[in-house]
Amino acid sequence: MVSRVIPVDPFDLVIFGGTGDLARRKILPGLYRRFLAGQMPDEARIIGAARSEMDDDAYRKFVSDAIEEFIPKSKHDKAQIKEFLARLSYVATDAQAEGGWETLKGLMRDGVVRAFYFSVGPSLFGALAEKLNEYGIADADSRIVVEKPFGRDLASARALNKTLAEHFDETQIYRIDHYLGKETVQNLMAVRFANSLFEPLWNAQHVDHVQITVAETVGVGGRGGYYDKSGAMRDMVQNHMMQLLCLIAMEPPYKFEPDAVRDEKLKVIRALSPVPHEDIVRGQYRGRPAAQGVKAEPSYLDDVEDPHSRTESYIALKVGIANWRWQGVPFYLRTGKKLRARTSEIAIIFKEPPHSIFGEEDEWRENVLAIRLQPDEGMTLSVMIKEPGPGGMRLTEVPLDMTFADALGEDGTDIPDAYERLIMDVIRGNQTLFMRGDEVEAAWAWTDPIIEGWEERGDRPRGYDPGSSGPEDALMLLHRDGRRWRELRG
């Protein structure tokens, strides 16, 4: 199955932080892939903007090197790369100085979409917004894209929203969460709302519990300074995992359009129950000494260079939603660094049949719909069948493959990256997969009391070994309910 590629309108896309790591790894290679797919019109232009002094040719060399590094060799075509690079230019600008802004203004064209990607720290969002308006670079139809973190608590999120609102309308602000651009996340909505099979079962009557896992095998590494000020709760739960929870739990919107979808997500966040401290497990990965054939690994405290840090590199929570659909259904969330496998997965575990006619209770397995976000995007539904062969009625579990392999490309190289899809949505003016300001504030209003609680108690994170599934206490979070975590598999 070949996906349809719909070209977007001509645009001027300015990438502030255009020489940064995110631009190099994701944004610029993603735009090249959209160019290869025929989605970029001839009139489209991309302008890098950063403090570094360089000319257009130097910037094109920078982008060419990024394509070389992050695009598969099968996609390298010198003629196409040259044609793509011809669309690029560069302006040296500083959000806190005057140089370069008149030059940038002179590059803007009338009659095309103007989009500005703030691939910089949140501390610069206000200054950039002010400069764009001061110099008349942005107009009433312009769009700005802002990266997380959207504040570090409710007060700072409100202040950030207020700053952006002074210069741009909410309809112009695109708060990007790349998890929402993943193919499988969007297929979750299609599975729920485009099929009569699942929606009647998507409630407390039929669902036993839900697990959301985002596990990484790496530590905080060079991000230690940033990460130690945020931790797993702020870095992952408040944004990425919250959005996944919303898509699972929300009611059907009246239409698949931005505000209809985001209204339903907001209702979920506002229905989240407070989380008692006994339903929270926090952890820090330990170090590991060198052994035969195994290198030594630093601990979290080594990585952040603070022997007294109480910041969590792992967190697991049992979350409840106080509404008609989900009352009594626990949502178990876990995320952490230096775990056994790199995987992001949503698992909906359905209740067992109320009565077994086969007698062998220990052979039963729950039906599980597993939505895998990484490393291999896809879905599977596990069902019970009779084990083939003679010898009586023996049951076995088999997966029904729902990975859409034909549609997504046999080798995975044709699956659009989340950033590709979301940037094109910005150009189209489609905010469905972007967070609204009140969503962000509602998420922080739920998150803040949890963080304040453990800070007031002086809780220390539990230690766990690198390459494990996390602290032992996280296993007990489910065991005490007669459940268990799904195995971490890469």
N, C-alpha and C positions, 0 to 999 in steps of 0.2 A: 504494500500500500504506500503510495507516494503522497506526502503531505502537500497541501496547496500553499504556495507562497504568495502572499498578497503584498504588493509594493506599498510603501508608505508615501506620504506627501514629501515634497522637497523640504529639506531642513538645514539649519545651521545648529550644530551641536557643539557647545563649548564645554570642555572638560577641565574644570579647575582641579589642580592636583594632577595635571596631565602627564607628569613624569613620575608619579608615585607608583607604589607597588600594585595597588588595585587596578590602576589604569593599565599597567604593563601586563599583568597576569590575566585580567578578566575583560575589562571594558574594551580595550583596543583590539585584542584578538577576537572578541565576540563580534565587534562591528565588522571586522574583515570577513568572518563567517557569514554574516548577513549579506555582505556585498557578494560573496561567492554564490549565495542562494538566490540572487536576483531580487533581493528585497530592497535594495538601496537605489533610489532613483539617481539619474545622472547629475541632477542639480544638488545632491546632498553634499554637505561639507562638514568636516570635523576640525575643530580648532583646539589645540592643546594650550593650556594656560597654567603657568607656574612661575615661581620666582627665579628659576635657573635661566641664565642668559644663553640662548641658542637661537640659531636661525631656522628657517623652514627645512632646509636640507638636513641639518643635524637632528631635528625632530623626526623627520621621515626615517632616518637611519635608526633612531631609537625604536620607532614603531616596527620597522622591518626586522630588527633583532628580536623584538617581542613575538612577532609572528613566527619567526624561525624557531623560537624556544617553546612556544605554547600551542602551536597548531601542528597537527600530524603531518608528516612528510608527504602523505598522499594528497594533501590540500595545497602544497606549495607549487605555484605556477608563476614564473618570473613575470610574465606579461600581465597577469591579473594582479599580482602584488604591486607592480609598477603603476597600474591604473588606479588601484585603491589608494596608494600613497600620494598620488597627484591630487587627491581630494583633501589632503591634510595641510594645515598651516599651524604656526605657533606664534604666541604672543607672550612675552615676559611680563607678568603682572604680580602685584603684591596686594593682598586684601587690605593691608594696613598702610599702604602708601599710594601715591598718585600715579606713578609711572605705568604706562602701557594701556591705560583705560581708554584714552582717546583713540589709540591704534585699534583696540578691540572694537570700539564703537564703529569705526570706519569699515570694519570687515562685515558688519551685520547687513543683511539684505532685507528689503521689503518683500512681502508676499510669500515668505516661507515660514515654516514653523521654527521658532527660536526656543531651544532647550539648553539649560545650563545644569551640568552635573557637578555637584559639590562633593568631589572625592577628596575631601579634606576633613580635618578635625572639627567637631561641633562648635568649638570656640570661634571659628572663622565664619560660621554660617551668617551671623548677623552682619558682619563687616562686608561680606560678599553681596548679600542682599541689598545693603545700603548703596554700595558702589554701582551695582547694576541699575538702580533707580536714579541715583545722582547723575550719572552720565547718560541717562536715557537709552541704555543698552537693552534693557528689558521693556517689553510693552505689555498691554493688557492681556494678550494671548500667549505670552511666554510661559514656559514651564520650568520649574526647578526640581532637581532630584537631590535628595539628602540621604546620606548613609547613616546607619546607626553608629554609636548609641544616641538615642533620642532622649538625652538626659541621663542622670544616674539616680533620680528619685522623682517623686511627683512634683516637688517645687521646681526643680531644674527643667523638667519636661514642660511645665506650664510656662516658664520663662522663655524657653526656646520656641515654643509655639507662638507666644506673644510677639517675640522678635520677628519671626518669619511673617506673621500676620500684619505687621506694620508696613510691609512692602509687597506682599503677595496675598491674593485671595486663596482660600483653602482649595479651590478647584485647580489652582496652579501648582500646588505643592505635592510632590510625589515622594513619600517616605518609603524607601526601598528596603525590602526584606527578601533576599535572594531565595530563601526557602519557598516562597510563594510562586516563584517562577519555574520551579522544578516540574517536569512533565508529569510525574506521578502524583504530585500534590493536586494538580489541576484535574488529573484523571480521577482522583478521589471524589471531587464534586460531580464529575460525570457519572461515576459508578453509583453514587447516592441518588442523584436527581434525574438521571436519564434512563433508569431501569426500575421497573416495578418489583424486581426481585428483592432488593435490599431495604428500601425505605420502610416497608411495613415491619421489618425486624430491627430497625435502628432505634431501639428504645430500651428502657429498663426491664420490660417484660421478657426480652430475648437476649440482651447483652449482659454477660456476667461482669466483665470489667474491660478496661482499655489500658494498654501499655504504650507509652511513647518513649523511645530511646534514641538518644544522640550520643554515640560513644566515639572517642578518638583514641588512637594509639600513641599519639605524640604528646609531649608535655607542653608547658607554656613557652619554653625556649626563649627566643629573643623578645617575646611579648611580656616578659615577666613584670616590667614596670607598669604597663597598662593593666595587665590582668589582675595584679594584686590589689588594684583599686576597685575592681569590679567583682571578680569571682564568677563562679558558674551560674549563680542565680541571676545576676544582672547581665552577664554575657550571653546566656543561652535561654534561660527559662522565660524571662520577662518578655522576650521578643519572639525568637524563632519557635520555641515550643508552645508558647501561648497562641501563636497563629495557627499552628497545627491542631491544637486542641479545639480552637474555635471552628475550624473547618469540619472537624469530626462531629462536634456537638451542636452546631447551629441548626435552627429551623430552616426549612426551604424558603429562600427569598421569593418574592412574588415574580421576580424577573432576574436574569443574569445581567445585572448592570451595577455600576460601582456602588452607589449609595444603598441599594437594596441589599447587596451582599454584606456591605460593611455595617449596616444597621443590625443585621442578624448576628454578626460576630460580636458586636458591642453588647448585645443582650446576654451572650454567653459569659463574657468577662464580668459583667455586673452581677451575674447569678453565681459566680464562684464563691464557695463558702470559705470563711477564714480557716487557716490550716493550723491545728494545734501542734505544739512543739514535738509531741511524741510521733507525729506523722511526717517528720522531717529528719533526714539523715544527711549529714555533711561529711566530706572526707578530703584528705590531702594525700597525694601519692608519696610513698616513701622512696628513698634511694635504694640502690642495690650495688653491693661491692663487686668488684671484678671476680670472675671465677673462670675455670678452664673453658676457653672458647667463648666466653661471654664478657662483653665490655661492662665496665662500671656505669651505672646510671645515676644522675643527680636526683635528689629529692625535690619536691616543690619548694621547700625552704631554701635549698641551694639555688634553684632557678631564679627565685625572686630576691635572693640575697638578703633575706630577713629571717633570722632564726626564731622570731617571735610572732610571725604572721599567723593570723587566724582566718585567712581567706580560704574559701573552699575551692578545690579543683574538681570536686565531685558533689553532686546533690541528687537526692531522691526524695520525692514527695508523694503523698497520697492526697488527691484532690477530689473534692465533691462539687457537684453542680446542683444548686437548689432550684430545680424547676420540674415541671411535670414529666418531661421526657426522660430525665436522667436521675431522678431522685433515687438514692441508694446504690447507684453504680459508681464504684471508685475508678478514678483515672490515676494510674501510677506513672509518674514522670521520672526519668533519670537521665543524667548527662554527666560526662566526666572526661578527664584527660588520662592518658597512659593506661587505658583499659585493654582488654584482651584482643579486641577487634575493632576496626573502624566500620561503624554501621549507623545508619539512621533509619528507624523503622517505626511505623505505627501498627499496632496489632489490636484488632477488635476480637475479643474472645467471647464467643456466644455460649449461652447456657447449655448444659447437657439436656438430653431428652428427659422428661419427668419420670419415665419408667423404661427399664431395659427388658425387652422381650427375650434377649439372648442369654441372660443370666451371668455372663462373665463381666462383672462390673469393672474389673481391673483392665479390661481391654479397651475401655472407652477413652476417647480423646475428644476434647472440645473442638467444635468447628472454629477455625481461626482465619480471619481475613487479614493478611499481612501486607501492608503497603510499605515497600522498601524504597527509600529515597536515595541512599548511597550504600555501597559503591555501585551497585547495579540496580538502576531504577526499574521497578516493576511491581506486580501484585501476584499473590498466590492465595488460593482458598483451599484450606485443608478439609477434607471430608472423609467419613468412614465408609469403607466398602468391604465386601467379603474378600478374604484372602484367596487368590486363585488356587485351585487344586482340590483334591478329595480330602476327606478327613473331618467333615463337619463344618459348622458355621463358625469360622474364625475370622475376626474382624481385623482390619489393618487400616492405617491412615495413609492417604495419598493426597498430593497437592494437585489442584487444578491450576494450570499455568495461565496467568492473565497478564503477562509482561508486555504484550503488544509488540513483540519483537519485530514483526514484519513492518509495522508502522513506524518504528523508531530507528530502523537501520540495523542490519545484521551484525556489524562490528561495533556499534555504538558511536561511531564517529559522526553520524548524521543527526544525533540527538542534540537539539539546540541547548546550549548552556542557559541557565536561568537568567543570567545578565543579558544575554541576547534578546530573549523574549521580552523582558521587562523594559529594556531601553526602547524597543520598537513600540511597546504599549505607551510609553511616554510620548513618542512622536505622534501616535494616533490620538492621544488625549484620552486614553482609557485607564481610569484609576482603580479598576476592580481589584487588582492584585497589589494594591498599595495601601498602606495604613493611613487612616484618617486621624486627625489630631485628638479627637475625643477617645478613640481607641487606645492611643498611646497613654493618655492620662488615666484612663480606667485601669489599664494594666498595671501602672505604677501604684495606683490607689490600692490594689490588691496585694502587690509585691512588698510595698514599704513596711507594713506591719510585721510581715514574716521576718524581714531582715532586722528590723528594730528589736524584735523579740529575742533573737539569738545574740544580738549585740548587748542587750540589757542583761541577759543571763550570763554573758561571758563564755558561751559555749565554745569549745575547741573542736575542730574537725577531727574525725576518726582517721587514723592512718590506714592505708591499704597498699598492697604490693603492686608495683608496675606489672602489667600483663595479666592482672586479675580482673574480676568482674566488679570490683569496688569493695567498699567496707562490708564486713560481715553483718553489721546492723541493717544494711539495705536489704539483705536477704530476709531478715526477720520481719521487715516491713510488710512483706507479702505472706511469709510463712504463718504469721499469727492470724491471717485471714484465710488460711487453708489454700493459698495460691503460691505460685512461684514465678520468678522472672523467666522470660524466654532466654534461651542461650544466646550469648553474643557470638555472632559469626560474621566474618569478614567476607 
